[in-house]
């Protein structure tokens, strides 16, 4: 079965290998309409929530739309056919080439948005793609591919450019697919990422999320807490970029907690926090019963006694130590936010470092501050230089900003590389250039041979020859 899928994909890919940039761009635009069309978008969002039990329909509609629209913006002017760069001084011409057949592992948390993101990137680079969805997300992916095929027909492109593993999705079929293609792009559980990297096929996988954000003593608390709330509750925190911890500088701690209460956060007392921990982490592992559920649903599952918890937008718990014996210090994938106190900004950095030493290393960190000029730049630089993160997000709703937003310069993506910190081979947002090979034409140029003295001048100046 897998061999047949890959054989059809290779044939389809060869058929578009000679497409012009104009033909490619029309195909990409047509396929994007598969999910941007409002009725289809809502159908996919409703199916995703119904079949996976994860997230919120309206938020998925917004995510499907914004992430696809932003990706189209990024792809619109991108050159992926023919010459993409000329350097006459070095005599180098770079030519874009397809990678071939791509396998895409996609998660149940985003069964519509993540597949279409990878499909559009693959097609933009004249590749074929076979999606291996999570079993829970397979029905949504199948519906999406029906829409995609309708759009491919419209532009007379081969339907086998975009395929998926047939249901029921099995680990054996997925592993065989990974071994049979030219490139694997994997998003989802860490077991899936490890399978991608160990498949023997070139792979791009992402690290675990466990985002921490710092609120410093200069912060505009109304703005900071509103952004964190917006991000934390979006799609019931299905995103790996959703805030899991907030580290608050002591001097504004009480004011910040009051501001969180005004935007729907409810801090639990020790008794309810223990009840929540038992419900969320039976046997020490995060329960699927609470994943991507609303705060009210989680309060009911946990039997919380606080009436306010049952109407909260998000729940807040307190922690002092990170590690496996303190499960609230890890990723929670639901609207539960862990609160940490820090004496000052320096200690806040130390707290974040301890969190990432346990989980989330490589992903990203946030800072909410109203400081400007040298203070802002020095604090941002300190976080970038000392913390094991690929992104430092300033004064933004983290889950919305990290994967690219219309008000920042990151490429739109649902797959965030975490570098070697997160055991990944890349540390940027996965984007179309990762789906390309590059062929270089190399011309002879005037010889440029340096002297030893010119290259080791700093050494010789200090130590002599």
C-alpha positions as a Python dict, from the first residue, in 0.01 Angstrom:
ca = {
    (1, 'X'): (0, 0, 0),
    (2, 'X'): (271, 247, 100),
    (3, 'X'): (481, 154, -202),
    (4, 'X'): (184, 228, -428),
    (5, 'X'): (123, 567, -264),
    (6, 'X'): (487, 666, -305),
    (7, 'X'): (501, 539, -666),
    (8, 'X'): (197, 749, -758),
    (9, 'X'): (345, 1048, -577),
    (10, 'X'): (672, 1017, -768),
    (11, 'X'): (488, 1002, -1099),
    (12, 'X'): (280, 1309, -1010),
    (13, 'X'): (588, 1499, -895),
    (14, 'X'): (766, 1432, -1222),
    (15, 'X'): (465, 1573, -1407),
    (16, 'X'): (501, 1912, -1236),
    (17, 'X'): (880, 1920, -1225),
    (18, 'X'): (873, 2134, -1538),
    (19, 'X'): (605, 2376, -1415),
    (20, 'X'): (679, 2745, -1451),
    (21, 'X'): (665, 2973, -1149),
    (22, 'X'): (331, 3103, -1275),
    (23, 'X'): (186, 2752, -1294),
    (24, 'X'): (317, 2670, -946),
    (25, 'X'): (174, 2988, -796),
    (26, 'X'): (-169, 2929, -951),
    (27, 'X'): (-171, 2575, -815),
    (28, 'X'): (-78, 2697, -466),
    (29, 'X'): (-346, 2967, -474),
    (30, 'X'): (-607, 2714, -585),
    (31, 'X'): (-516, 2465, -313),
    (32, 'X'): (-516, 2735, -45),
    (33, 'X'): (-883, 2801, -125),
    (34, 'X'): (-950, 2445, -7),
    (35, 'X'): (-938, 2574, 351),
    (36, 'X'): (-977, 2950, 311),
    (37, 'X'): (-1326, 2913, 164),
    (38, 'X'): (-1544, 2994, 470),
    (39, 'X'): (-1787, 2702, 452),
    (40, 'X'): (-1509, 2448, 409),
    (41, 'X'): (-1307, 2611, 686),
    (42, 'X'): (-1592, 2581, 937),
    (43, 'X'): (-1669, 2224, 830),
    (44, 'X'): (-1308, 2126, 894),
    (45, 'X'): (-1301, 2306, 1230),
    (46, 'X'): (-1623, 2139, 1343),
    (47, 'X'): (-1497, 1797, 1234),
    (48, 'X'): (-1167, 1851, 1414),
    (49, 'X'): (-1330, 1930, 1748),
    (50, 'X'): (-1596, 1660, 1708),
    (51, 'X'): (-1357, 1381, 1613),
    (52, 'X'): (-1054, 1466, 1827),
    (53, 'X'): (-1233, 1618, 2126),
    (54, 'X'): (-965, 1887, 2130),
    (55, 'X'): (-995, 2264, 2110),
    (56, 'X'): (-1261, 2518, 2020),
    (57, 'X'): (-1442, 2544, 1685),
    (58, 'X'): (-1432, 2923, 1646),
    (59, 'X'): (-1064, 2934, 1740),
    (60, 'X'): (-985, 2662, 1487),
    (61, 'X'): (-1171, 2858, 1220),
    (62, 'X'): (-954, 3159, 1305),
    (63, 'X'): (-637, 2949, 1311),
    (64, 'X'): (-713, 2779, 979),
    (65, 'X'): (-774, 3117, 819),
    (66, 'X'): (-494, 3328, 971),
    (67, 'X'): (-220, 3067, 941),
    (68, 'X'): (-307, 2992, 580),
    (69, 'X'): (-348, 3358, 488),
    (70, 'X'): (-14, 3441, 647),
    (71, 'X'): (159, 3154, 473),
    (72, 'X'): (19, 3267, 139),
    (73, 'X'): (155, 3614, 208),
    (74, 'X'): (500, 3463, 269),
    (75, 'X'): (480, 3244, -42),
    (76, 'X'): (338, 3507, -276),
    (77, 'X'): (667, 3663, -380),
    (78, 'X'): (890, 3361, -314),
    (79, 'X'): (1086, 3231, -611),
    (80, 'X'): (1101, 2850, -613),
    (81, 'X'): (1151, 2777, -982),
    (82, 'X'): (1471, 2839, -1176),
    (83, 'X'): (1736, 3087, -1065),
    (84, 'X'): (1681, 3209, -710),
    (85, 'X'): (2012, 3389, -652),
    (86, 'X'): (2295, 3534, -859),
    (87, 'X'): (2630, 3636, -710),
    (88, 'X'): (2845, 3764, -995),
    (89, 'X'): (3133, 3853, -765),
    (90, 'X'): (3165, 3492, -650),
    (91, 'X'): (3051, 3350, -980),
    (92, 'X'): (2770, 3151, -816),
    (93, 'X'): (2419, 3097, -953),
    (94, 'X'): (2169, 2913, -733),
    (95, 'X'): (1888, 2715, -893),
    (96, 'X'): (1584, 2590, -698),
    (97, 'X'): (1509, 2218, -726),
    (98, 'X'): (1237, 2001, -567),
    (99, 'X'): (1326, 1752, -295),
    (100, 'X'): (1083, 1496, -444),
    (101, 'X'): (825, 1322, -225),
    (102, 'X'): (764, 1458, 125),
    (103, 'X'): (608, 1269, 415),
    (104, 'X'): (427, 1493, 664),
    (105, 'X'): (348, 1373, 1015),
    (106, 'X'): (70, 1591, 1157),
    (107, 'X'): (-88, 1608, 1505),
    (108, 'X'): (-443, 1572, 1631),
    (109, 'X'): (-426, 1921, 1785),
    (110, 'X'): (-428, 2089, 1443),
    (111, 'X'): (-566, 1832, 1196),
    (112, 'X'): (-656, 2097, 937),
    (113, 'X'): (-411, 2385, 978),
    (114, 'X'): (-90, 2181, 1000),
    (115, 'X'): (-154, 1956, 696),
    (116, 'X'): (-249, 2249, 470),
    (117, 'X'): (59, 2440, 582),
    (118, 'X'): (284, 2153, 481),
    (119, 'X'): (90, 2084, 162),
    (120, 'X'): (123, 2444, 41),
    (121, 'X'): (494, 2458, 123),
    (122, 'X'): (553, 2129, -59),
    (123, 'X'): (357, 2229, -370),
    (124, 'X'): (523, 2570, -383),
    (125, 'X'): (852, 2384, -430),
    (126, 'X'): (712, 2136, -690),
    (127, 'X'): (706, 1841, -452),
    (128, 'X'): (449, 1571, -392),
    (129, 'X'): (339, 1512, -34),
    (130, 'X'): (186, 1223, 159),
    (131, 'X'): (30, 1310, 495),
    (132, 'X'): (46, 1072, 789),
    (133, 'X'): (-214, 1220, 1024),
    (134, 'X'): (-275, 1118, 1383),
    (135, 'X'): (-553, 858, 1405),
    (136, 'X'): (-785, 1108, 1577),
    (137, 'X'): (-721, 1369, 1310),
    (138, 'X'): (-748, 1135, 1011),
    (139, 'X'): (-1113, 1212, 934),
    (140, 'X'): (-1046, 1587, 920),
    (141, 'X'): (-738, 1533, 704),
    (142, 'X'): (-937, 1312, 468),
    (143, 'X'): (-1203, 1581, 432),
    (144, 'X'): (-933, 1843, 371),
    (145, 'X'): (-775, 1630, 99),
    (146, 'X'): (-1113, 1600, -71),
    (147, 'X'): (-1123, 1978, -93),
    (148, 'X'): (-758, 1989, -204),
    (149, 'X'): (-822, 1743, -486),
    (150, 'X'): (-1116, 1950, -608),
    (151, 'X'): (-883, 2250, -628),
    (152, 'X'): (-611, 2051, -804),
    (153, 'X'): (-865, 1941, -1065),
    (154, 'X'): (-953, 2304, -1126),
    (155, 'X'): (-596, 2381, -1233),
    (156, 'X'): (-550, 2043, -1405),
    (157, 'X'): (-273, 1933, -1169),
    (158, 'X'): (-221, 1565, -1077),
    (159, 'X'): (-431, 1459, -778),
    (160, 'X'): (-160, 1225, -655),
    (161, 'X'): (53, 1525, -566),
    (162, 'X'): (-133, 1525, -234),
    (163, 'X'): (-220, 1195, -66),
    (164, 'X'): (-259, 1055, 285),
    (165, 'X'): (-219, 719, 449),
    (166, 'X'): (-556, 543, 441),
    (167, 'X'): (-742, 470, 761),
    (168, 'X'): (-690, 306, 998),
    (169, 'X'): (-359, 487, 1047),
    (170, 'X'): (-99, 248, 1187),
    (171, 'X'): (251, 298, 1323),
    (172, 'X'): (379, 31, 1086),
    (173, 'X'): (244, 208, 776),
    (174, 'X'): (372, 543, 901),
    (175, 'X'): (721, 406, 963),
    (176, 'X'): (730, 244, 619),
    (177, 'X'): (625, 573, 463),
    (178, 'X'): (903, 759, 643),
    (179, 'X'): (1159, 516, 505),
    (180, 'X'): (1027, 541, 148),
    (181, 'X'): (1023, 916, 79),
    (182, 'X'): (1286, 1185, 20),
    (183, 'X'): (1212, 1418, 312),
    (184, 'X'): (1015, 1391, 637),
    (185, 'X'): (859, 1696, 806),
    (186, 'X'): (721, 1598, 1145),
    (187, 'X'): (505, 1785, 1394),
    (188, 'X'): (344, 1626, 1697),
    (189, 'X'): (445, 1403, 1986),
    (190, 'X'): (810, 1351, 2068),
    (191, 'X'): (774, 980, 1986),
    (192, 'X'): (673, 1082, 1631),
    (193, 'X'): (967, 1320, 1610),
    (194, 'X'): (1209, 1049, 1722),
    (195, 'X'): (1060, 811, 1465),
    (196, 'X'): (1117, 1073, 1195),
    (197, 'X'): (1480, 1131, 1291),
    (198, 'X'): (1551, 757, 1317),
    (199, 'X'): (1384, 666, 987),
    (200, 'X'): (1702, 692, 781),
    (201, 'X'): (1539, 964, 567),
    (202, 'X'): (1641, 1331, 596),
    (203, 'X'): (1400, 1470, 854),
    (204, 'X'): (1290, 1800, 1003),
    (205, 'X'): (1118, 1757, 1339),
    (206, 'X'): (1033, 1996, 1620),
    (207, 'X'): (1101, 1995, 1994),
    (208, 'X'): (869, 1993, 2291),
    (209, 'X'): (699, 2310, 2401),
    (210, 'X'): (682, 2440, 2758),
    (211, 'X'): (687, 2814, 2708),
    (212, 'X'): (768, 3044, 2997),
    (213, 'X'): (717, 3421, 2989),
    (214, 'X'): (853, 3685, 3223),
    (215, 'X'): (661, 3990, 3346),
    (216, 'X'): (916, 4240, 3470),
    (217, 'X'): (881, 4539, 3701),
    (218, 'X'): (833, 4782, 3410),
    (219, 'X'): (544, 4593, 3247),
    (220, 'X'): (210, 4739, 3148),
    (221, 'X'): (13, 4484, 3347),
    (222, 'X'): (-318, 4541, 3173),
    (223, 'X'): (-159, 4480, 2833),
    (224, 'X'): (62, 4190, 2948),
    (225, 'X'): (-210, 3992, 3122),
    (226, 'X'): (-460, 4049, 2841),
    (227, 'X'): (-211, 3912, 2586),
    (228, 'X'): (-119, 3614, 2801),
    (229, 'X'): (-488, 3537, 2863),
    (230, 'X'): (-570, 3563, 2493),
    (231, 'X'): (-288, 3326, 2407),
    (232, 'X'): (-345, 3083, 2695),
    (233, 'X'): (-712, 3021, 2621),
    (234, 'X'): (-688, 3022, 2239),
    (235, 'X'): (-811, 2684, 2111),
    (236, 'X'): (-793, 2561, 2473),
    (237, 'X'): (-412, 2582, 2464),
    (238, 'X'): (-356, 2317, 2196),
    (239, 'X'): (-53, 2509, 2067),
    (240, 'X'): (301, 2414, 2172),
    (241, 'X'): (358, 2791, 2186),
    (242, 'X'): (93, 2852, 2451),
    (243, 'X'): (229, 2993, 2777),
    (244, 'X'): (277, 2722, 3038),
    (245, 'X'): (452, 2934, 3301),
    (246, 'X'): (461, 3300, 3393),
    (247, 'X'): (749, 3430, 3605),
    (248, 'X'): (656, 3753, 3783),
    (249, 'X'): (904, 3992, 3941),
    (250, 'X'): (828, 4034, 4312),
    (251, 'X'): (772, 4410, 4315),
    (252, 'X'): (467, 4383, 4088),
    (253, 'X'): (352, 4033, 4183),
    (254, 'X'): (32, 4124, 4369),
    (255, 'X'): (-69, 4379, 4107),
    (256, 'X'): (-5, 4126, 3830),
    (257, 'X'): (-217, 3859, 4000),
    (258, 'X'): (-499, 4112, 4037),
    (259, 'X'): (-464, 4196, 3667),
    (260, 'X'): (-483, 3825, 3578),
    (261, 'X'): (-803, 3796, 3781),
    (262, 'X'): (-954, 4081, 3578),
    (263, 'X'): (-891, 3892, 3252),
    (264, 'X'): (-1044, 3566, 3372),
    (265, 'X'): (-766, 3388, 3560),
    (266, 'X'): (-848, 3210, 3886),
    (267, 'X'): (-566, 3122, 4126),
    (268, 'X'): (-626, 2795, 4310),
    (269, 'X'): (-560, 2741, 4678),
    (270, 'X'): (-335, 2455, 4788),
    (271, 'X'): (-621, 2210, 4834),
    (272, 'X'): (-769, 2266, 4489),
    (273, 'X'): (-423, 2267, 4336),
    (274, 'X'): (-363, 1919, 4478),
    (275, 'X'): (-700, 1803, 4343),
    (276, 'X'): (-608, 1941, 4000),
    (277, 'X'): (-268, 1773, 4005),
    (278, 'X'): (-421, 1434, 4083),
    (279, 'X'): (-670, 1475, 3798),
    (280, 'X'): (-423, 1611, 3544),
    (281, 'X'): (-126, 1385, 3619),
    (282, 'X'): (-242, 1040, 3724),
    (283, 'X'): (69, 826, 3762),
    (284, 'X'): (276, 1135, 3684),
    (285, 'X'): (173, 1171, 3318),
    (286, 'X'): (-57, 1430, 3163),
    (287, 'X'): (-406, 1285, 3120),
    (288, 'X'): (-576, 1304, 2781),
    (289, 'X'): (-896, 1375, 2973),
    (290, 'X'): (-785, 1734, 3031),
    (291, 'X'): (-587, 1801, 2711),
    (292, 'X'): (-730, 2095, 2514),
    (293, 'X'): (-1041, 2117, 2732),
    (294, 'X'): (-1186, 2441, 2869),
    (295, 'X'): (-1098, 2557, 3220),
    (296, 'X'): (-1456, 2495, 3330),
    (297, 'X'): (-1446, 2138, 3198),
    (298, 'X'): (-1117, 2074, 3374),
    (299, 'X'): (-1253, 2217, 3701),
    (300, 'X'): (-1544, 1974, 3677),
    (301, 'X'): (-1320, 1676, 3598),
    (302, 'X'): (-1093, 1759, 3891),
    (303, 'X'): (-1382, 1827, 4130),
    (304, 'X'): (-1248, 2170, 4228),
    (305, 'X'): (-1425, 2327, 4524),
    (306, 'X'): (-1376, 2690, 4425),
    (307, 'X'): (-1693, 2818, 4254),
    (308, 'X'): (-1483, 3069, 4062),
    (309, 'X'): (-1280, 2788, 3905),
    (310, 'X'): (-1592, 2659, 3728),
    (311, 'X'): (-1639, 2988, 3541),
    (312, 'X'): (-1270, 3072, 3491),
    (313, 'X'): (-1115, 3136, 3151),
    (314, 'X'): (-795, 2979, 3279),
    (315, 'X'): (-669, 2830, 3605),
    (316, 'X'): (-351, 2939, 3783),
    (317, 'X'): (-133, 2721, 4006),
    (318, 'X'): (182, 2805, 4198),
    (319, 'X'): (521, 2638, 4176),
    (320, 'X'): (869, 2690, 4318),
    (321, 'X'): (1069, 2399, 4175),
    (322, 'X'): (1096, 2245, 3828),
    (323, 'X'): (1129, 1875, 3756),
    (324, 'X'): (941, 1547, 3721),
    (325, 'X'): (826, 1561, 4083),
    (326, 'X'): (662, 1896, 4009),
    (327, 'X'): (441, 1823, 3705),
    (328, 'X'): (296, 2174, 3688),
    (329, 'X'): (645, 2289, 3583),
    (330, 'X'): (603, 2102, 3251),
    (331, 'X'): (387, 2136, 2941),
    (332, 'X'): (15, 2113, 3012),
    (333, 'X'): (-166, 2158, 2675),
    (334, 'X'): (-471, 2304, 2848),
    (335, 'X'): (-568, 2642, 3001),
    (336, 'X'): (-369, 2592, 3322),
    (337, 'X'): (-95, 2849, 3387),
    (338, 'X'): (184, 2796, 3639),
    (339, 'X'): (288, 3107, 3833),
    (340, 'X'): (640, 3162, 3966),
    (341, 'X'): (772, 3449, 4181),
    (342, 'X'): (1117, 3599, 4127),
    (343, 'X'): (1298, 3855, 4340),
    (344, 'X'): (1416, 4047, 4033),
    (345, 'X'): (1479, 4008, 3660),
    (346, 'X'): (1803, 3819, 3717),
    (347, 'X'): (1627, 3559, 3930),
    (348, 'X'): (1347, 3542, 3673),
    (349, 'X'): (1605, 3435, 3414),
    (350, 'X'): (1729, 3169, 3656),
    (351, 'X'): (1374, 3041, 3709),
    (352, 'X'): (1315, 3013, 3335),
    (353, 'X'): (1648, 2834, 3295),
    (354, 'X'): (1547, 2576, 3557),
    (355, 'X'): (1211, 2521, 3383),
    (356, 'X'): (1380, 2457, 3048),
    (357, 'X'): (1638, 2229, 3208),
    (358, 'X'): (1338, 2008, 3284),
    (359, 'X'): (1130, 2056, 2967),
    (360, 'X'): (1092, 2288, 2669),
    (361, 'X'): (1456, 2361, 2596),
    (362, 'X'): (1506, 2522, 2255),
    (363, 'X'): (1154, 2647, 2188),
    (364, 'X'): (1099, 3010, 2291),
    (365, 'X'): (1059, 3252, 2578),
    (366, 'X'): (856, 3569, 2624),
    (367, 'X'): (913, 3903, 2796),
    (368, 'X'): (645, 4155, 2887),
    (369, 'X'): (790, 4494, 2970),
    (370, 'X'): (725, 4862, 2908),
    (371, 'X'): (1097, 4933, 2928),
    (372, 'X'): (1243, 5087, 2616),
    (373, 'X'): (1579, 5179, 2472),
    (374, 'X'): (1892, 5028, 2629),
    (375, 'X'): (1701, 4857, 2914),
    (376, 'X'): (1469, 4671, 2677),
    (377, 'X'): (1749, 4578, 2439),
    (378, 'X'): (1980, 4459, 2718),
    (379, 'X'): (1709, 4241, 2872),
    (380, 'X'): (1614, 4091, 2538),
    (381, 'X'): (1982, 4028, 2460),
    (382, 'X'): (2036, 3869, 2802),
    (383, 'X'): (1752, 3625, 2740),
    (384, 'X'): (1882, 3547, 2390),
    (385, 'X'): (2236, 3490, 2514),
    (386, 'X'): (2169, 3293, 2830),
    (387, 'X'): (1855, 3089, 2771),
    (388, 'X'): (1841, 2779, 2546),
    (389, 'X'): (1575, 2920, 2312),
    (390, 'X'): (1538, 2984, 1940),
    (391, 'X'): (1302, 3281, 1985),
    (392, 'X'): (1263, 3568, 2232),
    (393, 'X'): (911, 3710, 2192),
    (394, 'X'): (867, 4066, 2318),
    (395, 'X'): (529, 4202, 2436),
    (396, 'X'): (317, 3965, 2227),
    (397, 'X'): (58, 3693, 2276),
    (398, 'X'): (297, 3403, 2257),
    (399, 'X'): (86, 3132, 2088),
    (400, 'X'): (-9, 3377, 1816),
    (401, 'X'): (333, 3538, 1769),
    (402, 'X'): (573, 3244, 1773),
    (403, 'X'): (438, 3079, 1459),
    (404, 'X'): (445, 3406, 1267),
    (405, 'X'): (200, 3693, 1291),
    (406, 'X'): (97, 3988, 1080),
    (407, 'X'): (269, 4219, 1327),
    (408, 'X'): (606, 4045, 1349),
    (409, 'X'): (863, 3924, 1099),
    (410, 'X'): (866, 3551, 1167),
    (411, 'X'): (751, 3326, 881),
    (412, 'X'): (406, 3176, 927),
    (413, 'X'): (441, 2817, 1040),
    (414, 'X'): (291, 2556, 1269),
    (415, 'X'): (626, 2383, 1318),
    (416, 'X'): (891, 2559, 1527),
    (417, 'X'): (1244, 2419, 1518),
    (418, 'X'): (1421, 2408, 1855),
    (419, 'X'): (1780, 2356, 1749),
    (420, 'X'): (2017, 2117, 1917),
    (421, 'X'): (1873, 2226, 2254),
    (422, 'X'): (1550, 2047, 2158),
    (423, 'X'): (1732, 1772, 1962),
    (424, 'X'): (1628, 1925, 1629),
    (425, 'X'): (1833, 1982, 1314),
    (426, 'X'): (1712, 2341, 1271),
    (427, 'X'): (1627, 2636, 1497),
    (428, 'X'): (1388, 2846, 1291),
    (429, 'X'): (1025, 2828, 1187),
    (430, 'X'): (976, 2557, 926),
    (431, 'X'): (915, 2733, 592),
    (432, 'X'): (923, 2676, 218),
    (433, 'X'): (1302, 2687, 180),
    (434, 'X'): (1325, 2371, 388),
    (435, 'X'): (1132, 2195, 107),
    (436, 'X'): (1391, 2285, -159),
    (437, 'X'): (1717, 2146, -288),
    (438, 'X'): (1959, 2399, -435),
    (439, 'X'): (2188, 2339, -733),
    (440, 'X'): (2481, 2579, -770),
    (441, 'X'): (2651, 2677, -1093),
    (442, 'X'): (3012, 2758, -1007),
    (443, 'X'): (3222, 2976, -1243),
    (444, 'X'): (3594, 3047, -1223),
    (445, 'X'): (3682, 3385, -1074),
    (446, 'X'): (4005, 3575, -1011),
    (447, 'X'): (4220, 3380, -768),
    (448, 'X'): (4215, 3509, -411),
    (449, 'X'): (4495, 3355, -203),
    (450, 'X'): (4564, 3526, 132),
    (451, 'X'): (4892, 3526, 320),
    (452, 'X'): (4933, 3350, 652),
    (453, 'X'): (5023, 3687, 809),
    (454, 'X'): (4698, 3851, 697),
    (455, 'X'): (4487, 3575, 849),
    (456, 'X'): (4678, 3527, 1177),
    (457, 'X'): (4757, 3893, 1240),
    (458, 'X'): (4569, 3898, 1572),
    (459, 'X'): (4758, 3590, 1691),
    (460, 'X'): (5098, 3715, 1581),
    (461, 'X'): (5034, 4057, 1736),
    (462, 'X'): (4981, 3894, 2074),
    (463, 'X'): (5221, 3598, 2068),
    (464, 'X'): (5462, 3665, 1784),
    (465, 'X'): (5575, 3422, 1515),
}
